[in-house]
């Protein structure tokens, strides 16, 4: 296997990142059992490498090992959702408020917003959800911190599992297509503090929608 020529630690992290990407994009769903043999073949890694990557994601709360059964995708809880939003506020708001105007990441963020608008027009709400996750990742990349970006990627994967589990993509994502564009406009004008304040209200609304859907009613 060509991939095994890389250093073991580097390969484990790359494999873990590939698995996170599948969680963020909805390839894996909550409660799904992961096939060790199939994934090792798909990712072109050994089973030992895959098992180490599983351990990384289990530590992040994205996967869980059930005795005598195997490895499964975690299923979200209310407590977990609340904690994800708590950490999101601690990461996203300071990053946006202190971001450098005209940062190159804003170009990518704008492109993602435009993709979300197109997906909404064709009513592909799953694609809108994926774009929304990637947009928040682009915002965090304004920090220029690889460690922070990696940490946020894990949060994004955990939140996406909650979205998938709720099975209400239009309800969860349609309201934020326009709001993403509004915040994007503030960022492009260099109004970072205003953008951070708008994002604060945005996260509050998003949290309420997710919790309401989780509890089976709308607010």
C-alpha positions as CSV (number, residue, x, y, z in Angstrom):
1,X,0.0,0.0,0.0
2,X,1.5,3.3,-1.0
3,X,-0.2,5.2,1.8
4,X,1.7,3.1,4.4
5,X,5.0,4.7,3.3
6,X,4.1,7.8,5.3
7,X,5.1,8.1,8.9
8,X,2.7,6.2,11.2
9,X,1.5,9.2,13.2
10,X,1.0,11.3,10.1
11,X,-1.0,8.5,8.4
12,X,-3.2,7.9,11.5
13,X,-4.1,11.7,11.5
14,X,-4.7,11.7,7.8
15,X,-7.0,8.7,8.1
16,X,-8.8,10.2,11.0
17,X,-9.3,13.4,8.9
18,X,-10.8,11.3,6.1
19,X,-13.2,9.8,8.5
20,X,-14.1,13.2,9.9
21,X,-14.8,14.4,6.4
22,X,-17.3,11.5,5.9
23,X,-19.0,12.5,9.1
24,X,-19.3,16.2,8.1
25,X,-20.6,15.3,4.6
26,X,-23.1,12.8,5.9
27,X,-21.6,9.7,4.5
28,X,-21.8,8.1,7.9
29,X,-24.9,8.4,10.0
30,X,-25.5,8.2,13.7
31,X,-25.7,4.7,15.0
32,X,-24.1,3.2,11.9
33,X,-21.6,0.3,12.4
34,X,-18.4,0.9,10.6
35,X,-16.8,-2.0,8.7
36,X,-13.1,-2.2,9.5
37,X,-12.3,-4.3,6.5
38,X,-14.2,-2.2,4.0
39,X,-12.8,1.1,5.3
40,X,-9.2,-0.2,5.4
41,X,-9.6,-1.1,1.7
42,X,-11.3,2.2,0.8
43,X,-8.7,4.4,2.6
44,X,-5.8,2.2,1.5
45,X,-4.5,1.7,5.0
46,X,-3.8,-1.2,7.3
47,X,-6.3,-2.3,9.9
48,X,-3.8,-1.3,12.6
49,X,-3.7,2.3,11.2
50,X,-7.5,2.3,10.9
51,X,-7.9,1.1,14.6
52,X,-5.6,3.9,15.8
53,X,-7.7,6.4,13.8
54,X,-10.8,5.0,15.4
55,X,-9.3,5.6,18.8
56,X,-8.6,9.3,17.9
57,X,-12.3,9.8,16.9
58,X,-13.5,7.9,19.9
59,X,-11.5,10.2,22.1
60,X,-13.3,13.1,20.3
61,X,-16.7,11.5,21.0
62,X,-17.5,10.9,17.3
63,X,-17.2,7.1,17.5
64,X,-18.0,4.6,20.2
65,X,-16.8,1.0,20.6
66,X,-19.5,-1.5,21.8
67,X,-18.1,-4.6,23.5
68,X,-18.3,-7.7,21.3
69,X,-20.1,-5.7,18.5
70,X,-17.6,-3.3,17.0
71,X,-17.2,0.5,16.3
72,X,-20.3,2.6,15.8
73,X,-20.9,6.3,14.9
74,X,-22.0,8.2,18.0
75,X,-25.5,9.3,18.5
76,X,-26.0,12.9,19.7
77,X,-27.5,14.0,23.0
78,X,-29.0,17.2,24.3
79,X,-26.1,17.7,26.6
80,X,-23.6,17.1,23.8
81,X,-25.4,19.6,21.5
82,X,-25.4,22.3,24.3
83,X,-21.7,21.7,24.8
84,X,-20.9,21.9,21.1
85,X,-22.6,25.3,20.9
86,X,-20.8,26.5,24.0
87,X,-17.4,25.7,22.5
88,X,-18.5,27.1,19.1
89,X,-19.1,30.5,20.8
90,X,-15.7,30.4,22.4
91,X,-14.0,29.7,19.1
92,X,-16.0,31.4,16.3
93,X,-16.8,34.7,17.9
94,X,-13.3,35.8,19.0
95,X,-11.8,34.5,15.7
96,X,-14.3,36.6,13.6
97,X,-14.0,39.7,15.8
98,X,-10.2,39.7,15.6
99,X,-9.9,38.6,12.0
100,X,-7.8,40.5,9.5
101,X,-9.9,42.4,6.9
102,X,-9.3,41.1,3.4
103,X,-8.0,37.8,4.7
104,X,-7.7,35.2,1.8
105,X,-10.1,32.8,3.6
106,X,-12.9,35.3,2.9
107,X,-12.7,34.4,-0.8
108,X,-13.4,30.8,0.0
109,X,-16.1,31.7,2.5
110,X,-17.9,33.8,-0.2
111,X,-17.7,30.9,-2.7
112,X,-19.3,28.6,-0.1
113,X,-22.1,31.0,0.5
114,X,-22.8,31.2,-3.2
115,X,-22.8,27.4,-3.4
116,X,-25.4,27.3,-0.6
117,X,-27.6,29.8,-2.4
118,X,-27.6,27.6,-5.5
119,X,-28.3,24.5,-3.5
120,X,-31.2,26.2,-1.8
121,X,-32.7,27.3,-5.1
122,X,-32.8,23.6,-6.2
123,X,-34.0,22.7,-2.7
124,X,-31.1,20.4,-2.0
125,X,-31.1,21.0,1.8
126,X,-28.5,18.4,2.5
127,X,-26.1,20.2,0.3
128,X,-27.0,23.5,2.0
129,X,-26.2,21.8,5.4
130,X,-22.8,20.7,4.1
131,X,-22.1,24.1,2.7
132,X,-23.1,25.7,6.0
133,X,-20.6,23.5,7.9
134,X,-17.8,24.3,5.5
135,X,-18.6,28.1,5.8
136,X,-18.1,28.0,9.5
137,X,-14.9,26.1,8.9
138,X,-13.8,28.9,6.6
139,X,-14.6,31.4,9.3
140,X,-12.4,29.6,11.8
141,X,-9.6,29.4,9.3
142,X,-9.4,33.2,9.6
143,X,-7.4,32.4,12.8
144,X,-4.5,30.9,10.8
145,X,-4.2,28.3,13.5
146,X,-4.0,24.7,12.3
147,X,-4.6,23.3,15.8
148,X,-7.8,25.4,16.2
149,X,-9.0,24.4,12.8
150,X,-8.5,20.7,13.5
151,X,-10.4,21.0,16.8
152,X,-13.2,22.8,15.1
153,X,-13.4,20.2,12.4
154,X,-14.2,17.7,15.1
155,X,-17.0,19.9,16.5
156,X,-18.4,20.3,13.1
157,X,-18.5,16.6,12.6
158,X,-20.3,16.1,15.9
159,X,-22.9,18.8,15.1
160,X,-23.5,17.3,11.6
161,X,-24.3,14.0,13.3
162,X,-27.0,15.8,15.3
163,X,-28.4,17.4,12.1
164,X,-28.5,14.0,10.3
165,X,-30.1,12.3,13.3
166,X,-32.9,15.0,13.4
167,X,-33.7,14.4,9.7
168,X,-35.1,17.9,9.2
169,X,-32.6,19.6,6.8
170,X,-34.8,22.3,5.4
171,X,-36.0,23.3,8.8
172,X,-32.5,23.4,10.2
173,X,-30.7,25.1,7.3
174,X,-33.0,27.2,5.2
175,X,-33.2,30.1,7.6
176,X,-29.4,30.6,7.6
177,X,-28.7,30.8,3.9
178,X,-29.6,34.5,3.9
179,X,-28.0,35.1,7.3
180,X,-24.7,33.6,6.0
181,X,-24.8,36.1,3.2
182,X,-25.5,39.0,5.5
183,X,-22.5,38.2,7.8
184,X,-20.4,37.6,4.8
185,X,-21.2,41.2,3.6
186,X,-20.1,42.6,7.0
187,X,-16.8,40.7,6.8
188,X,-16.1,41.8,3.3
189,X,-16.6,45.4,4.4
190,X,-14.1,44.9,7.2
191,X,-16.7,45.2,9.9
192,X,-15.4,42.4,12.0
193,X,-16.9,43.4,15.3
194,X,-20.4,43.8,13.7
195,X,-20.0,40.4,12.0
196,X,-19.1,38.8,15.3
197,X,-22.1,40.3,17.0
198,X,-24.4,39.1,14.2
199,X,-22.8,35.6,14.4
200,X,-23.5,35.6,18.2
201,X,-27.3,36.0,17.5
202,X,-27.0,33.5,14.6
203,X,-25.6,30.8,16.9
204,X,-28.3,31.4,19.5
205,X,-31.0,31.0,16.9
206,X,-29.3,27.9,15.4
207,X,-29.0,26.3,18.9
208,X,-32.6,26.9,19.6
209,X,-33.7,25.3,16.3
210,X,-31.6,22.2,16.9
211,X,-32.8,21.7,20.4
212,X,-36.4,22.3,19.4
213,X,-36.1,19.7,16.6
214,X,-34.3,17.4,19.0
215,X,-37.2,17.7,21.4
216,X,-39.8,17.2,18.7
217,X,-41.3,20.6,18.4
218,X,-40.7,24.0,16.7
219,X,-40.1,27.4,18.2
